[in-house]
Amino acid sequence: MAKQSLPEPVNGIMVVCTGNICRSPMVEGLLRKRLDEAGLQHITVSSSGTAGWENHPPMDPAVQASAEIGVDISGLRSCPIEQGMVESADLILTMGRNHIDYITEEFRPDSSKLRLLGDFHDQNPGMEIRDPYGTSVTNYRKILADIIRSVDGLVALLKDAEEQA
């Protein structure tokens, strides 16, 4: 994987997908767990969606697939992305390039804080995380496998940055 640069410092991460009911809650839950395990509890994680859905629980297959790896996302609720969220996040992770385009057009953030989550995938850097909405739990598990590889790559970079600081 090409060495990714991260904004410094990273104290707040926001994860963005479309509805904030499938991919971004799975990432939020897993990322919180992995940061905790890495001793990086000071980094906060939130998620939001570009579609404007508010207060919806994650889809059942997302909850089930996450629970199978020891991550409980059942209490998360969808939240539409807003300007203040974009401004306060040090790092914004999106599932697709369309999300980067939307955030750039709507909120004009510092581009150094915008990344595809898939940029941190160890075998396929730059990949987009496909939307499993409306599919089976089996497909959610496949998507979660890419999320795990990407989150683990990101956490390793964050841990290295912390140790070198």
N, C-alpha and C positions, 0 to 999 in steps of 0.2 A: 504494500500500500504506500502511495506517495505520502510524504510527511505533510499532514494538515496543520495549518496555523490556526490558532484559536485567539479570539479577543482576550485581552488580559485586563483585569482579572475576570474570571467567570464565577459569579456568585448566584446568578439567576438564569435558568434555562426555561424557555417556553417551547413546547412542541405543538406543531400545527398540522392539521389535516383538513379535510373538507367539513365533515359534520361533527367532529369531535366525539364520535360514538364508537369508533372501531380502532383505527391505528393509533391516534395520538393518546387515548387513554391506556392502551397496551404499553406504549413507549413510556408514558409518564410513570405508570406503576413499576415497570421493570427498571427504569432509570433511577427512581428513588431507592429501590432495593440495592441496585449495584453501587450507587454512590455511598449508601450506608455501609455496605460491606467493604468498600475501599477506604473508609474513614473520611469521606468527603461530605459529611452531613450538613455542613454550612452552605452547600449549594442547594438552592431551592429549585423545585421543578413544578411547572404548571403546564396546562394544555388548553388549546382553544381551536375553534374551527372557522373556516372562511364562509360557511353557508348560513351562519346566523342562528343556528339552533341553540336554544337555551334550556338548561335544566333537564336534559334527557339523560337517562342512564346509558351506560355502554351497552351495545348489543350483546345478547346472551352468548353467542359463540365467542365473542371477545373476552367476556368474563370467564367462560369455561376454559378456553385455551390458556389464559393467564393463570387461572387457578391451578392448572395442571403443572405449572412450573413454580408454584408457590407464591404467586403474586395476586393479591386481592384488589381488584379494581371496581368492585360492585358499588362502592360508595361514591365514586366519581360522577360528576354531572357535566354535561356539555356547556360550553361557554363561548359566545361569539367573540372573535378577536376585536380588540379596541386599541386605539392610539396609545393610551397609557400603558397597556401591556407591552406593546412593541417598544416603547421608549424605556421601560424599566428592565426589560430582559437584556442580559449581556450576550446571550447566544439564543438564536431562534432556529430550531430544527424543523424542517418541513419534510413531508413525505414525497412531494413531487415538485418539479420545476414550475408547474402551474401555481403552486402555493407561493413560491418565491416571487413569481411575476405579480400575483395579486397583492401581496404584502408591499412590494416595491411600489406599485402603482397607487395603492390606497393610502399608504402610511409613510412613504419615503424614509425608511430607516437607513442608518449607516450600513452599507452593504457588507462591511466586514463581520457583522453579527449574524448574517443569514447563511445557512448551510442546509444542504440536503442531509438528512440522517444517514442516507446511504453513502455519503462521502467517507464515512468511517467504517464501512463494511470491509472486512479483511480480504475477501476474495473478489469482490466486485465493486470497488470504490466508484462512487458517482451514480450508483443504481437508484432508481426510484422504488419506493415501497408501494406495491400495488394495493388498490382498495379492495378489501374483501367483502364490502357491504353486499348483503343479499345472498351470500354463498354459505356453504356448509362449514361446520367447525373444522373439518379437515383442511379446508383452504386457509382458515384463520391460523391453524398450526403452522402451515407452510410460510405464511406471511410473518408469523412470530419468529420463525427460525432466522429470517433475514433481519428482523428487528434485533434479536439477541446478538447476532454477529456485529451489527452496527453499533449498538449500545456498548457492547464490550470494547470495541475499538475506541469509541469516544471516551469511556471511563479510563482506559489505559492512558490516553493522552492527557486527560485532566489530572490523573494521579502523577504522571511524569512531570507535568508543569508545576504541580504543588510541591513535589520533592525538590525541584530545582529552584524554587522561589526562596 
